[in-house]
Amino acid sequence: MSSPTLSEKVMEMIRQDILSGILKPGQKLVVAELTKQYHVGASPIREALVQLSWRKYVQFAPQKGCWVSPISVTELDDLYQTNLELSRLLLSQAIQAGNEEWELNIVTAYHRLSRLQPADVATEFTLWEKYHRDFHLALLMGCQSTVMLSLYHQVYEQIGRYRHIWLSHHRSNDERYHDHGEHEAIMKAVLQRDSELALALLGRHSQRALDHIKRYL
């Protein structure tokens, strides 16, 4: 058995190559080729592929091997709809049950996000994406459901593959993403405990993000 640390490092390297497009959707993954590419033995490669299959980055087919999971507009729509339904439930709970610490975490997360302007060509978009994820998670953390939060994490991670496709095009495209004050509006509605407005804003924000990504699939 290889060390867990090594297999985790290999898994992360393969995951990043899937996200960046070096390993393409539908590409067959051959262990012998991957050992040469990542300069490790076969055992950590196999362990990494199993872990990545649990996280939906790769797929195994009996007697046929392993492939990078395919992508499709149908799956993207399904993921975004699931993400939105979970977000609505969790945000409604958070608005009802969230405390002062929850409010402070939202303000802090928004402050970090707002300091980076994605429309600015100098902005490191990967960092903006991290702060964007942290902000949306901060909105939901006041809820009382650890099970639904775990599901939210799983769905958001699968959406991450599609968001990276958008990011890769965004870096090389003259069209830049503008926030248009959406995150600030969501934050204010949540802090004012206005569930109806917050959920409406969240729905429009989700649809705009979906439309942006679809443009590049």
C-alpha positions as CSV (number, residue, x, y, z in Angstrom):
1,M,0.0,0.0,0.0
2,S,1.2,3.5,-0.8
3,S,1.1,6.2,1.8
4,P,-2.2,8.1,2.1
5,T,-0.2,11.4,1.8
6,L,1.2,10.4,-1.6
7,S,-2.1,9.2,-3.0
8,E,-3.8,12.4,-1.8
9,K,-1.1,14.5,-3.5
10,V,-1.5,12.5,-6.7
11,M,-5.2,12.8,-6.5
12,E,-4.9,16.6,-6.2
13,M,-2.6,16.8,-9.2
14,I,-4.9,14.8,-11.4
15,R,-7.9,16.8,-10.1
16,Q,-6.2,20.0,-11.0
17,D,-5.3,18.7,-14.5
18,I,-9.0,17.7,-15.0
19,L,-10.1,21.2,-13.9
20,S,-7.6,23.0,-16.1
21,G,-8.5,20.8,-19.1
22,I,-5.1,19.1,-19.5
23,L,-7.1,15.9,-18.9
24,K,-10.2,16.3,-21.1
25,P,-13.8,15.2,-20.4
26,G,-14.2,11.6,-21.8
27,Q,-10.4,11.0,-22.0
28,K,-9.4,7.5,-21.1
29,L,-7.1,7.3,-18.1
30,V,-4.5,4.5,-18.4
31,V,-2.6,3.7,-15.2
32,A,0.7,3.0,-17.0
33,E,0.6,6.3,-18.8
34,L,-0.3,8.2,-15.6
35,T,2.6,6.7,-13.7
36,K,4.9,8.3,-16.3
37,Q,3.1,11.6,-16.4
38,Y,3.1,12.0,-12.6
39,H,6.3,10.1,-11.8
40,V,4.8,7.8,-9.2
41,G,4.0,4.1,-8.9
42,A,0.8,2.4,-10.0
43,S,-0.6,2.0,-6.4
44,P,-1.0,5.7,-5.6
45,I,-2.4,6.3,-9.1
46,R,-5.1,3.6,-8.6
47,E,-5.9,4.9,-5.1
48,A,-6.2,8.5,-6.5
49,L,-8.5,7.4,-9.3
50,V,-10.8,5.6,-6.8
51,Q,-10.9,8.8,-4.6
52,L,-11.7,10.9,-7.7
53,S,-14.5,8.5,-8.7
54,W,-16.1,9.1,-5.3
55,R,-16.0,12.8,-6.0
56,K,-17.4,12.4,-9.6
57,Y,-14.3,13.6,-11.4
58,V,-13.7,10.2,-13.1
59,Q,-15.8,7.2,-14.0
60,F,-15.0,3.5,-14.0
61,A,-16.6,1.0,-16.4
62,P,-16.3,-2.7,-15.6
63,Q,-13.9,-4.5,-17.9
64,K,-13.3,-1.3,-19.8
65,G,-11.2,1.0,-17.6
66,C,-11.4,4.6,-16.3
67,W,-12.3,7.9,-18.0
68,V,-12.5,11.5,-17.1
69,S,-16.2,12.2,-16.4
70,P,-18.0,13.7,-19.4
71,I,-19.7,17.1,-19.2
72,S,-23.0,18.2,-20.7
73,V,-25.5,21.0,-20.7
74,T,-28.1,18.6,-19.3
75,E,-25.9,17.8,-16.3
76,L,-25.0,21.4,-15.8
77,D,-28.7,22.4,-15.7
78,D,-29.4,19.6,-13.2
79,L,-26.5,20.5,-11.0
80,Y,-27.5,24.2,-10.9
81,Q,-31.1,23.4,-10.2
82,T,-30.1,21.1,-7.3
83,N,-27.7,23.7,-6.0
84,L,-30.3,26.4,-6.1
85,E,-32.9,24.3,-4.3
86,L,-30.4,23.3,-1.6
87,S,-29.3,27.0,-1.3
88,R,-32.9,28.2,-0.9
89,L,-33.7,25.7,1.9
90,L,-30.4,26.4,3.7
91,L,-30.6,30.1,3.3
92,S,-34.2,30.2,4.6
93,Q,-33.1,28.2,7.7
94,A,-30.0,30.5,8.2
95,I,-32.1,33.7,8.0
96,Q,-34.4,32.2,10.7
97,A,-31.7,30.8,13.0
98,G,-28.5,32.7,12.2
99,N,-26.8,34.5,15.1
100,E,-24.5,37.5,15.3
101,E,-21.4,35.4,14.6
102,W,-23.1,34.2,11.4
103,E,-23.8,37.8,10.4
104,L,-20.2,38.8,11.0
105,N,-18.9,36.0,8.9
106,I,-21.1,37.1,6.0
107,V,-19.8,40.6,6.2
108,T,-16.2,39.5,6.4
109,A,-16.6,37.1,3.4
110,Y,-18.3,39.8,1.4
111,H,-15.5,42.3,2.2
112,R,-12.9,39.9,0.9
113,L,-14.9,39.3,-2.2
114,S,-15.6,42.9,-2.9
115,R,-11.9,43.9,-2.8
116,L,-11.3,41.9,-6.0
117,Q,-13.0,43.2,-9.1
118,P,-13.4,40.4,-11.7
119,A,-13.8,42.9,-14.5
120,D,-10.3,44.1,-13.8
121,V,-7.8,42.4,-16.0
122,A,-5.2,42.4,-13.2
123,T,-7.5,40.4,-10.9
124,E,-6.4,36.8,-10.1
125,F,-9.6,35.2,-11.1
126,T,-8.9,31.9,-9.3
127,L,-8.6,33.8,-6.0
128,W,-11.9,35.7,-6.8
129,E,-13.5,32.3,-7.4
130,K,-12.4,31.1,-3.9
131,Y,-13.7,34.2,-2.2
132,H,-17.0,33.8,-4.2
133,R,-17.4,30.3,-3.0
134,D,-16.6,31.3,0.6
135,F,-19.2,34.1,0.5
136,H,-22.0,31.8,-0.7
137,L,-21.0,29.3,2.0
138,A,-21.0,31.9,4.7
139,L,-24.6,32.8,3.8
140,L,-25.7,29.2,4.5
141,M,-23.7,28.4,7.6
142,G,-26.4,29.7,9.9
143,C,-28.6,26.8,9.1
144,Q,-29.3,23.9,11.3
145,S,-28.8,21.0,8.8
146,T,-25.3,19.5,8.6
147,V,-26.7,16.8,6.2
148,M,-27.9,19.3,3.6
149,L,-24.8,21.4,4.0
150,S,-22.8,18.3,3.1
151,L,-24.9,17.7,0.0
152,Y,-24.5,21.4,-0.9
153,H,-20.7,20.9,-0.8
154,Q,-20.8,17.8,-3.0
155,V,-23.0,19.5,-5.6
156,Y,-20.9,22.7,-5.6
157,E,-17.7,20.7,-6.1
158,Q,-19.3,19.1,-9.2
159,I,-20.3,22.5,-10.5
160,G,-16.6,23.5,-10.0
161,R,-15.6,21.5,-13.1
162,Y,-18.0,23.7,-15.2
163,R,-17.0,26.9,-13.5
164,H,-13.3,26.2,-14.4
165,I,-14.3,25.8,-18.1
166,W,-15.8,29.3,-17.8
167,L,-12.7,30.6,-16.0
168,S,-10.3,29.3,-18.6
169,H,-12.3,31.1,-21.4
170,H,-12.7,34.2,-19.2
171,R,-9.0,34.6,-18.9
172,S,-8.5,34.7,-22.7
173,N,-11.6,36.6,-23.6
174,D,-12.2,40.4,-23.8
175,E,-15.6,39.9,-22.2
176,R,-15.2,40.3,-18.5
177,Y,-17.6,39.3,-15.7
178,H,-19.2,42.2,-13.8
179,D,-20.8,41.7,-10.4
180,H,-23.4,44.5,-10.9
181,G,-23.8,44.7,-7.1
182,E,-25.5,41.3,-6.9
183,H,-23.5,40.0,-3.9
184,E,-23.9,43.2,-1.9
185,A,-27.7,43.2,-2.6
186,I,-27.9,39.5,-1.4
187,M,-25.9,40.3,1.7
188,K,-28.1,43.2,2.7
189,A,-31.3,41.3,2.2
190,V,-30.0,38.4,4.3
191,L,-28.8,40.7,7.1
192,Q,-32.2,42.4,7.1
193,R,-33.7,39.0,7.4
194,D,-35.8,39.6,4.3
195,S,-36.2,36.0,3.1
196,E,-38.4,36.7,0.1
197,L,-36.0,39.3,-1.4
198,A,-32.9,37.3,-0.6
199,L,-34.2,34.2,-2.3
200,A,-35.3,36.1,-5.3
201,L,-31.9,37.8,-5.6
202,L,-30.2,34.4,-5.2
203,G,-32.3,32.9,-7.9
204,R,-31.4,35.6,-10.4
205,H,-27.8,35.4,-9.5
206,S,-27.7,31.6,-10.0
207,Q,-29.4,32.0,-13.4
208,R,-26.9,34.6,-14.6
209,A,-24.0,32.3,-13.5
210,L,-25.6,29.4,-15.4
211,D,-26.0,31.5,-18.5
212,H,-22.4,32.6,-18.4
213,I,-21.1,29.0,-18.2
214,K,-23.4,27.6,-20.9
215,R,-22.0,30.2,-23.3
216,Y,-18.7,28.3,-23.3
217,L,-19.8,24.6,-23.3
